[in-house]
């Protein structure tokens, strides 16, 4: 492959894919929003009132779709989709691969009593599909030859149209399960966890006098990502296959000047952002914020908050839109947690709160005169995360997230909770006096500038080093990886809070006294839980080594690799936590699936670094070595030995030694990899997480050194300076 020549590189012109985006005059976000979604307006326009009521109730999980309504809904969906150019439909589901899946069927069918082709779509086709389940991960739940699996329409997420390949497909969000009824996706556990959480919180609200019919977890998912030049990505096998660089010496400039963060967005990137945002809006994804992130070529997009299940569906769709639109702009969107060494990694910050059907945010202590529910919920959250901090760490585990956690502004692998000064004071008051006073009025800053309006002050500062921080009306769960489907980690969080709430409510019922108020009955329970969970609260620097030692003294779980954390899925505590969400067998299957993915990702990385060294890096290094040796020889002869070329000789010795060291490290990597692959799954995963990963790091260090010693015109791969700055 020809070397990269910067002088001859010309970035391609912007490509606006006319088949995907709206034409003519640019419309505002509200005008574009949801025009590819079968939403409330279309439902009301195309269906009778009784079906509309049934469908809207089903969309919030309070009612099932009545069987007699299925054909009418399917027919309305078909007509709407065909009017927009759709020729096919698919049940869009989320198997345990971490991504979405689909099998397309056309609307083609035979007219009754004839062989005339017509467009048909029945209620049966809408409600249930049957994709092959044999090749999806099951963690031992089923054998390869047991192929039957089912998809079932989930009306809590609206059908939408996907534009791609110059065609249109009707997508029906669905659950996925086996012939035996075992759960094979991330959606079913999420929905079950929401139902369990809703049930427990409604009991609390009945006690505290808050009017609500149901409570839904709400999510705002901040998505971090990198964007690089596609033509350069295509020249790197590691980026092409794995989405990260397995080799690459640091550029002269990284993120040390902090000039990229919130800086002006480059025109080409801004054009890309505008286009993927437009498509996202049309799909009903309420994208709101965009900005440069800390690392060069790193960015963030954030939406408005939505019901958790819908927010996760939208995040999965958004990632796909971002990837595809980047290709259309001759760019490449990298969603890997750590695509570049020694730079910030990327996360998916989950801003989690609890909202009633009346719109009341239960995690905001300032929006209601009666906020006992907030106090009980806060204590329940602390109690639950204290008990299951290790499981919460396991839920966000992966080989790629292990590279990110604990480094370059990513939260550490130790789960703790940051509350801020106001809530800490509230808990101290609860313990000291048993009374909770109403929170103070809003405060404002006085910066001594008459031209400025009232600048309000939040009740507490943010702690961006904390993996689980209260940020006002919500908790920000920062530890989820950028490429991950957040369904499992959010289901875990829902389950943790639901279990804790159930225990508090059970204790309340057993210990309540009729002559006391609800608050007086709750008070000793809350005080006990606050004291018992004190060790999970930490307001300091989570990046510091002092915190690692302190967390150990507090008895918090510290898993440096996810493989060790995954073992918690097989514990009795995990089985109890997931009661009504996953069976013990289904939960244990996740353990095997997570191990298999960990092994697979690490093995791909090992194979890539071995292959790239042998086929690209070593030949370039040897050519440089030969060129240098020949040059020194010719110069020495030309000078007739009158001058010793000590420094040049040392330079030659340096690259000779670097090549020798790299060959040795790669051979050792090949050896340890081969030995590891012979082991049973558990041992294989543990060895990949430790010995193989360690050897990959050693091999990479050797290859990175060779890059700095190899002639630039011979180096076969785009370097960090090009990948991060050339687009």
N, C-alpha and C positions, 0 to 999 in steps of 0.2 A: 504494500500500500504506500502510495506517495506520501511524503511528509507534509505536515501542515505548513503552508507558506502564508504568513499573515499579510504580506504586501498584496498578494493576489486575491485575498478573500474579499468578497462583496456580499453583504447581507441581502437576501432576496427581498423583492418588493412585497408589501403587505398584500395578502390574499384575503379577500372578503368572500366567504363561501355563500354565494347568492341563493343556493338551494336550501340553506339552513336558516338564514336570517331574514328579518322583515325588510321589505324594499320601500323605496320612496322616502318620504319625510320621516325623520327620526321621531319616535314616539316616546313619551315619558314612561317611567317605570310602572305607574299605576295603570296606564293604558295597555301595556304589554302583558301585565301580570296575569298568568293563568290562562292565556288563550290557547294553550295546548292541553288543558286539563278539563276533564269532565266534572266541573265544579257545580256549586249551588245554582248558579244562573241557568246552566244547561239542564240540570236536573229538574228545576221548576218549570222550565219551558217545555220539556219533552215528556213529562210523566204526570199522571194524575195525583191529586193531593195526598191520598192515602198511601201511595207508594213513596211519594216524596218524604212524608213523615217517617215511614219505616226506614228509608235509606239514610236519612239524616240522623236518626237515633242510632242506627248501626254504625255510622261513621264516628260516633264518639264512644262506641262500645257498650251502649246501654240496652241494645235490642238486637236480635238476629234478623237477617233478611228472611222474610216469609217466602216459603217455597213457591207460592202461587204468584209472586211478584217477579220471579227470576227471568221469565221469558220477556216480559215487558221491558225490564231494565236492559236486558241483553240487546233487544231490538233497538232501543233508543241509543245505546252505546254504538251499535253497528252503524246506524244511520249517521250519527254525529261523526264517527271516525271516517266513514266513506266520503262524507261531504268535504273532509279535510284531506282527501287523497289516500287514505289508508287502504291497503290491500291485504294486510295480514294482522293477526292478533297474537299475543303471547302472554302467558302467565309469567310475570316478572317476579323472581323470588331470590332469596339470599341463603344459599346453602352454606355449609361450614367451611367453605374455601376462603371466606373473608371478603368475597366479592359477590356481585349479582350474577344471575343466570337466566337464560330464556331459551325457549324453543318456539319458533314461529310456525303458525298455521295460517293458510289463506282463508278468506271468507267463502271460498268456492264450495258449492254443494249442488246436489241435484234437486230440481223441483219435484214435488210429490207426484207420483204416478207417471212421471216422464223422465227422460234423460236430458232435459234442458238444464244447462248450467246456470246457477243463480248465486247471489251472495246471501249466505245464511250465517246466523250466529245465534245459537239457542241458549236458554237459561242454563242448561246442563253444561254447555261448553264454557259459559261464564263462571259458573260456581266451582267447577273442578276440572283439572287437567291431569295428565299422566305422563310426565317425562321419565326417562330412564334414570333410576336412582343408583345403579350399580357402580358408577365411576365417581360418585361424590363421596367425600370423607364421611365415615360413619363411626370411626373409633372402635370397631369390633361389634357394633350393634347388629350388623348383617354381613353375610358373605357376598363375595363378588357376584356369584351366580344369582343372588336374590335381587332381581333388577327392578321390581315394581315399586314405584314411589308416586306420591300424589301431590299436586299443588291445589290449594284451595283459596279462592278469592277472599281477600281481607278488605272489607269495605271501610276500615278505619283510615285507609290511604287511598286517595282518589285515582281512578284510571287516568292515563295520560298518553299523549302521542309522542313517539320518538321519531325524529327526523334524521335520516342517515342513509348513505348509499343512494341518494336521489330518490328515496322512497319514504313511506310513512307507515309506522307500525303502531297498532293499539296495544298499550302495555297495561296489564291488570295486576297490580300488586297482590302477592299471594304468599301463603305459608307453604311449607314443604315438610312432608312427613312420609314415613314408610308404610308399607302394606299392613304392618302390624300396629300402626299408630304411633310408632316411636318418632320423636322429634329429630329432624335432620336439618334444622335451620336456626337462625338467630332471632327470627321474628316471633315465633311462638313463645319462647321463654320471656322475651321482652313484654309481650302483651299480657302474659300470665302474671309477671311481676308487677305490672301496672295495676292489674285487677286486685291483687293481694294488697298492694299499698293503698289503693283507693278504699278498700273495705276497712282497713285498720284506721285510716285517718278520718273517715266518715264517723266512726265510733267516737273518736276524740272530739270532732266538731259538734256532735250531738250533746256531749257533756259540757262543752264550752259555749254553746249557744250560737254557733255560726251556721247560717243557713246555706246548705249546699246539697246538690243531688249526686255529684261525683267530683272527684279530685284527680287531676292528671299531672304527671311529671312533665315539666317544660324544659326544653333544651335550646340553648344557643350554641352552635358548634363553630368555633373559630378554626379555620383550616389554613395551616401554613404549608408552603410549597416553594420549590425552586423552579425557575424557568431558564433554560439554556438554548443555544442555537442547535436546531435539529441536525444540521449537516455535521456538526462536531460530535453530537451524541452518536450518530450513526458510525463514526469512526472508532468508537470505544465499545468493545464487546461487553465490558462490565456494565456500562450505563444502558446499553441496548437490552441486555438480558436481565440484569438484577436491579437496575435503577439506581445504582450507587457506584462510586469509584472504589475499586479494590486496590488501586495504586494511584499515587499522585503526590508529588512533592508540593509543599505549600508555596503559594505565590508570594511575591515580595510584599504584596499588600493583601491583608485579609479583612478582618472586621475591627482591627484595633483602633481605627480612627472614628468609628461609630458614625460615619457620615452617610451610610446607606439607610439607616433606620429613620423612617418617616420622611426620607428625602423625596425630591421631585421624581415622579415616575417617568421613565424614559418613554418617548413617543411610541416606540414599537411595542413595548410591554403594555402601555395604556390602551393601544388599539386592540391588543389581544384581550385585555381585561374587559373592555367595553363589549366585545363580541360574546365572550363566554357569559358575561353578566346578562346580556340580552336574552340569550338562549335559556339561561337559568330562570329569569323572570317569566318567560313564556311557559316554562314547566312548573310555575307556581312556587319556585324557590325564592324566598324573600331576601336576596342578597342586599346588603346594606353598606358595608364598609370594605374599603380596599386600601392597602398601604404597603410600602416597603418594610421588610423586616430587617433584623440586625445584620445577617450575613449578606455578602454581595450575592446578587441574583436570587435572593429569597424574598417572598411576599406573603401576604395574608389576605384572606377574604372571610368576612363574617356576615351571617344573616340575622334577621330579626328572630326572636324566640318563637317556638312552635311547640305543639304537643310532641313529646319525646319520640314516639314511633314515627310520626310524619317527618320530624326533623332529621331522623336517622336515614329514612328513605331519601330525603332531599340531599343529604350529605353524600350518599352513595351515588346519586344521579349527578350531583355537582362535580364530583371527582372525575366521572366519565366525561362530562361536558368539557371540563378543563383540559383533560388529556386530548380529546378529539379536536377541540378548537385550537389547541397549541399546534397540532400537526398541520391544520389548515393555514396557520400563520408561519409555517416553517420553523416552529419552535418545538421544544420538548418540555412538558410539565413533569417534574420529578416529585413524587409524593413519598418517596422513601424517607424513613426517619433520620437517616444520616448519610446523605449522598456524598458529602465532602468531609474529609478528616480535618480536625482542628478548627472547624467552624460550627456555628450553631446547627443543631438538628431541628427537625420539624415535628410539631405536635398537633393535636386536635383538642383544643381546650373545650371541655364540656361544661357549659354554664347551666347548672341544674337547679330548678326550683319546683314548687308545687302550687298549682293554680286550681281554684274551684271553678265550677261551671258558671258562677256569677262573676268571674274575673278577679277574685280576690287572691293576691299573692300571699300564701301562708308563711313564706319565709321573709316577709318584710314586716318588722315590728312596728312600723310607723303608719301603716295604712288602715289601722283599726283601733278603736278605743279599747276593745276587748282583745288582748293579744296573749292570753294564757295559752292558746293553741301554739303560738310561736315558741314560747318557752318550753313546752312539752316536746315539740318537734325538735328544737335545738338540742335538748338533752338526749332525746332518742337517737339523733344522728351521731352525736359524740359517743354515746354508749355503744352503738352498733359498729362504728368504724374502729373504735378501740378494740372491740372483741375480734373483728374480722379484718384488721389492717393487712394481714398477710394474704388473705384471699383477694382483697381489692388489688394488691400488688400483682397477684397471679393473673387477675382478669385482664390486665393491660400488658401482659408479658408477650414477648416475641424476640427472636434473634435480633431483629433490626431495632426494636425499642431498647434492648439492652445496650446497644451502642450509644443511644441518645441519653438515657436516664443518668443524671448525676454529672453531666458535663456540658459546658458552654451554655449556661442559662436554662437548661432543662431541669425539671424537678428531680430530686434524688429518688432512689429506689426504696427509700424508707417512707412509708405513708404516715403523715401527720396532718393535723388540722390547725389552720390559722383562723382566729376569730376577729382580731382587731381589738382596740382598746375599749370600745363601747360595750361589746358583748362580753369581754373578759370582766369588765367592771360589773356588768349585770349578773354574771355567775357568782362573782365574789359577794355581791350584795345578797344574792339568794342564800349563800352558805352562811353569811354572817348574821343576817337579821331575819331571813325568811320572808322578806318583803321585796317586791320589785316595783320601783317607782316608774312613773311614766317618763319616757325618754325626752331629753331636752329638745328645745326648738332648733330649727335649722340655723347654722352659723354661716357667716360670710367673711370673705377676706377683705382686708383694707390694705391695698398696695400703694396708697398715697397718690393715686392718679385719678384726677377728677373726671377724666374722659371715659373711664371704665364703668360698666354697669355692675350690678351686684353679682359677685362671683361666689357661688355657694361652696361650702366646705363639706366634704363627705364625712360620715360619722367615724370612719377609720381609714388608715392608709392601706394600700395593697402590699402583699408580700408575695412577689412573683417567684420566690424560691420555694414556696409551699406547694406541695402536690394537691392539696385540697383546702382551698381558702375561701372564707366568707368575704364576698365583695359587694355586699349590700343588696338584699333581696334575693340572693342566690349564692350557691357555692360553685366555685370554679374548680373543676377537676382537671388539672393541667397535665396529668401523667399519660393520658391516652395518646397513642402514636398516630402520626399523620396519615398513614396508609391503612389503619385498622378500621374495620367495621365496628362502630362503638356499641352495637347491640348488646353484646355479652357484658361489657363493663358497666353499662347503664342498668342492665337487668340485675347485675350483682349489687349495684348501689341501691336500686329499688328494694331488692330482697333484704339487704342489710337493714335498711330503715324500717321496712315492714315488720321484720322479726322483732326488732327492738321496740317498736310501737306496741306490738301485740303483747310483749312481756310487761311493759309498763301498764297497759290497760288491764291485763289479767291481775297484776299485783294491786292495782287500784280497786278492782272489784272485790278482791279478797280482804283488803285492809281498810276499805272506806268505812267511815262512821257517819251515821245519819245526822248527827247534830253538828257536823262540820260542812263547810263549803267545799266546792270542787277543788279550789286552790289549796285549801287547808289539807284536804285528803291527798292531793298530789305532792304537796311540799316535801314530806320526808322521803318519798320515792325519788323525787328529783334531786334532792340533796345527796342521797346515797349514790345515785348514778353519776352525778357531777364529780364527786370524790373518787369513785371507782375508775372513771375514765380520764382523770386529770393528766395522765402521762401521754395521751394522744395529742394534747394541745401544746403547740410550740410556736412562738412568735419571732424567733431569731432567724439566723442565717442557715437555711437548710443545706447550703453547699459546703459548709465548713466541716473540717475533720472533727472539731469539738462536738458537733451535733451527732456525728456517727457514734462517738463514744457515749454521749449522753443518751442517745436512743437505745443503745445496748443496755445501759444501766436501767432504763425505764422498761425494758422487756419488750420493746417493739420489734417486729419482724424486720430483718435486713437480709434480703436475698440479692446478692450481687448478680446472679443470673436467674433467668425466668424458669429454667428447668427445675431448680430446687423448689421454687414457689409453686409450680404446677402440681406438685405432690399433694398440696392441700386440697385439691379437688377430690381426693379419695378419702377424706376424713369424715368422721361422724358429724362433726360440726358443719361441714359443707352440706352433707346430706340433709341435715335438719334445716339449714338455711334455705335450701331450695325446695322445701316441702310445697307441693302444689305447683311448682314451676318446672322442675325436671326430676325424673326418678333418679335413684342412686345409679342405676345402670347408665342412663343418659348422661348424667353428670360425669361419671367415670370415663365415658367415651370421649368427653372433651379433653380429658387428660391425655389420652393417646393421640388425639388429633393435634393438640398443641405440640406434643413432642415430635410428631411426624413432620409438622411444618417447620419446627425449629431445626431439626436435622436436615431437612431438605434445603432450607435457605443457607445454612452454614456449608453444606456440601457443595452447593452451586458456587458459593464464594471461593471455596478452596479450589475447585476445578478451574474457575476463571483465572485466578492468580497464577496457577500452574501453567495454564495454556498461554496466557498473555506473556509470561516470562519466556517460555520456550520459543514461541513463534514470532514475537515482536521485540521484546525488550532485550533478550540475550543477543540476537543477531545485530541489533543496533549498537549495543555496547561493545561487541567484539569488533565491529567495523571501526568504531572510535578508537579502540585499543590498538588495532592494526595501523590505523592512520597515524596515531600519535607515535607508535614505535618506528614506523617508516620515516616520519618527519625528523625525529630525534636522530635516527641513524644517518639520514642524508645531511642534516646540519652539522653533525659531529664530523662527518667525512669532509664536508666543505671547509670546515675550520681546521682540518688536518690535525684534530686532537688538541689544538692549542687552548681550548676552553672546555672545562668540564660543565656539562649541562645538569647540574645537581637538581635544581628546582623542577625542571621539566621531567627529569627521571623520576623524581618523587611523585609527580602528578601521574605518570604512567604506572608507577607501582600502586598508587591509590586506586586507580580504576581496575588494575589487575586483581588486587585484593578484594575489591568490591564485587567483582564478577565471581570470584572463587567463593566468597561468603554467600552470595545469593544462590549459587548452584547448590551449596551445602544446605541452606535453609529450605529451598524448594524440595530437595530430595528428602529432607526430614519431614516436610509437610506431606509429601506423597506417601511416605512410610506410615506416619501416624494416621493419616486418613484411611489407608487401606486396612490397617489393624482395627480401626474404629468401626468400619462398615461391617465387620464380621460379628459384632456384638449384638445382643438382644436390644430392643428398642430403648429401654430405660437407661441401660449402661451406655449405649451409643449416644443418646442425647446428652447425658452428663459429660461424656468425654468430648463431644463436640463443643459443649459450653465452656469447657476448661482447657484441656490440652490442645485440641485442634484450634480453638480460637487463639490461644496463646501463640501457637506456631504460625498461624496466619499473620499475626501482628509482627512477629519477628521477620517473616519473609517479606512482608510489606515494607518494613523499615529498610531492608537491603535493596529492594527495588526502587524505593524513593531516593535512596542515596545514589544509585546508578543513574537515575534521571538527571541529577545535578551534575554528573560527571560526563554525560554523553553529549556529543556535538548536537547542537540544536537542529541542524539540517538533517541529521540522521534519526532523530527521535520520532518514532512511528505513531505516537498517540497525542491527541490534543491535551495540552497541559492545563493546570488549574487557571493560569492567567488568561487563557483563551476561553475556557468553559465558563468562567465567572464574569468576564468583562466584555466578551466579544459577541454582541447581538444588538 
